[in-house]
């Protein structure tokens, strides 16, 4: 199904509307939008299933262990530590929380 949707369809999905129990808008103005995401073990870290993001800054509030899959790669282990801050270019991926604790991430999206 994810392959049929393609990156353009997935990127058009607003995570706050698709997963309102996991995402909330922490701040939004004409320059940026800050999303807060909380995911339980067994859930996605920044969305469910294969999904897309625009380029963004992420701030890890609660670290996590994960499995990351992209349309071009098999699942690989990954993870982030409390307090990590990192930049990511636009991406389509699936990131599953395989740890034992909730993940909490602030995602900063710049507006054009």
Phi and psi in degrees as a GROMACS rama.xvg file:
@    title "Ramachandran Plot"
@    xaxis  label "Phi"
@    yaxis  label "Psi"
@TYPE xy
-60.9199  -38.8853  UNK-2
-65.7106  -34.5377  UNK-3
-70.9702  -34.2004  UNK-4
-68.0513  -42.1542  UNK-5
74.7962  165.923  UNK-6
-64.8001  -35.8862  UNK-7
-66.7231  -39.5885  UNK-8
-69.7882  -42.1004  UNK-9
-65.415  -38.521  UNK-10
-70.3536  -21.0065  UNK-11
-77.2772  -12.1886  UNK-12
-82.239  122.907  UNK-13
-81.7906  118.078  UNK-14
-60.5144  -28.4724  UNK-15
-65.832  -33.4291  UNK-16
-83.3314  -35.6762  UNK-17
-74.6668  -38.7617  UNK-18
-131.551  65.1477  UNK-19
-63.6773  -20.7271  UNK-20
-80.9545  -17.6676  UNK-21
-105.939  -27.6866  UNK-22
-113.483  145.581  UNK-23
-143.592  150.079  UNK-24
-82.188  114.87  UNK-25
-84.672  -32.1789  UNK-26
-160.889  139.137  UNK-27
-148.102  135.493  UNK-28
-145.438  -167.322  UNK-29
-73.3289  -10.2502  UNK-30
-104.595  -31.4012  UNK-31
-156.489  167.964  UNK-32
-135.011  131.172  UNK-33
-111.336  121.431  UNK-34
-106.468  141.083  UNK-35
-107.337  129.299  UNK-36
-120.634  132.788  UNK-37
-124.9  123.428  UNK-38
-127.598  134.916  UNK-39
-83.3696  162.059  UNK-40
-53.4564  138.009  UNK-41
89.8709  -12.9126  UNK-42
-95.1946  172.146  UNK-43
-70.0014  158.544  UNK-44
-83.1944  -41.4009  UNK-45
-131.968  18.7898  UNK-46
154.299  166.525  UNK-47
-101.351  141.017  UNK-48
62.6919  -167.218  UNK-49
-70.4042  126.718  UNK-50
-151.506  169.29  UNK-51
-122.805  153.982  UNK-52
-130.734  148.672  UNK-53
-74.9199  172.558  UNK-54
-54.839  144.165  UNK-55
-162.432  162.079  UNK-56
-105.257  132.265  UNK-57
-118.299  140.227  UNK-58
-123.955  114.623  UNK-59
-85.4134  113.817  UNK-60
-87.3833  -40.4537  UNK-61
-126.14  118.051  UNK-62
-63.3999  168.774  UNK-63
-158.742  159.715  UNK-64
-105.611  139.757  UNK-65
-145.173  166.939  UNK-66
-115.93  128.963  UNK-67
-113.626  129.385  UNK-68
-127.188  138.81  UNK-69
-120.458  168.281  UNK-70
-59.5033  -20.5615  UNK-71
-109.179  1.47788  UNK-72
-141.64  152.608  UNK-73
-75.2516  168.458  UNK-74
-60.8674  136.919  UNK-75
-135.317  145.475  UNK-76
-68.5619  145.327  UNK-77
-155.34  -170.825  UNK-78
165.466  168.877  UNK-79
-138.777  152.99  UNK-80
-101.95  156.863  UNK-81
-50.2502  133.568  UNK-82
84.9059  -6.0318  UNK-83
-64.1751  141.338  UNK-84
-127.026  128.438  UNK-85
-149.217  153.915  UNK-86
-101.409  140.023  UNK-87
-132.73  135.931  UNK-88
-72.5018  170.24  UNK-89
-54.0761  140.284  UNK-90
-151.215  152.73  UNK-91
-117.526  126.639  UNK-92
-161.798  174.53  UNK-93
-129.25  126.714  UNK-94
-127.919  112.179  UNK-95
-105.19  133.276  UNK-96
-75.7828  108.28  UNK-97
-105.722  9.09647  UNK-98
-86.5086  -165.293  UNK-99
-112.325  4.85122  UNK-100
-126.524  159.827  UNK-101
-65.6348  145.166  UNK-102
-97.7169  147.707  UNK-103
-141.772  121.349  UNK-104
-135.082  136.612  UNK-105
-97.0562  128.852  UNK-106
-116.695  119.749  UNK-107
-105.148  115.013  UNK-108
-106.304  126.299  UNK-109
-83.8581  141.873  UNK-110
-96.2965  148.118  UNK-111
